[in-house]
Amino acid sequence: MRAMQVKSEETTMDSASRVLHQGRLFTGELVDTDDEGRTLGITGYQEGVEHGPQAEWYPDGAKRLEGQCDRGSAVGEWRQWHANGRLAEYSLFNKYGELIHLKRWDEAGTLLEDKKSAITRGL
């Protein structure tokens, strides 16, 4: 069964910053589009909290970001790209949402930062 998809303008947030659709905690995929109807982002939600795959695109259709959330926390590998298609950032989070490894590159592909955490739990 395919997840319910709704546009972000069809949702609201409650006082706890959870996403609501038609007055109920939202489970499914929230879709952001530009004025021409192009998909710019898809965010998974479970009971109003980010959960599941997350993805964003530039208006030209090139991938901008991808990653995974687990009950509101970033987990696993996340990647962000520059508009020119080169990798801009790689982040690795443990199952608790703690950042384990971060690498950043400039638009030419030069490594700018490479940080590793001392955290070893939850890998």
Secondary structure as UniProt FT lines:
FT   STRAND          5..7
FT   HELIX           8..10
FT   STRAND          11..13
FT   TURN            15..16
FT   STRAND          19..21
FT   TURN            22..23
FT   STRAND          24..25
FT   STRAND          28..33
FT   TURN            35..36
FT   STRAND          39..46
FT   TURN            47..48
FT   STRAND          49..57
FT   TURN            59..60
FT   STRAND          63..70
FT   TURN            71..72
FT   STRAND          73..81
FT   TURN            83..84
FT   STRAND          87..93
FT   TURN            95..96
FT   STRAND          99..105
FT   TURN            107..108
FT   STRAND          111..116
FT   TURN            121..122
//
